[in-house]
Amino acid sequence: MNESVKTSLLRDAKLRLRLHITSFDEEISDLIDAAVADLLNRNAIQESQLTDPMDPLIKRAIMTYVRAFFGTPEDPERLKADYDEQKVTLMMTSGYTDWEA
């Protein structure tokens, strides 16, 4: 994933987390990387799809992962379940998954 995509995802994650400071940028970036790695490892997305602008379903899954694992969310179990559901949807939808892998 190139730097402009990472920067865009970081900006969007901070917006969703209602953060306007840079103190947590490294932690948020690590969560973004973890979400992307999980989606790639589960063959839910392909590396070629990590572009800017990003597909809204992929972006939503990444943002849900960040919200689920950053700080102390109000309902972490619901967010984790939402992320897992979004990941499965990506895994089951043609165009996201490399079915031959």
Secondary structure, 3 states (H helix, E strand, C coil): CCHHHHHHHHHHHHHHCCCCCCCCHHHHHHHHHHHHHHHHHCCCCCHHHCCCCCCHHHHHHHHHHHHHHCCCCCCHHHHHHHHHHHHHHHHHCECCECCCC
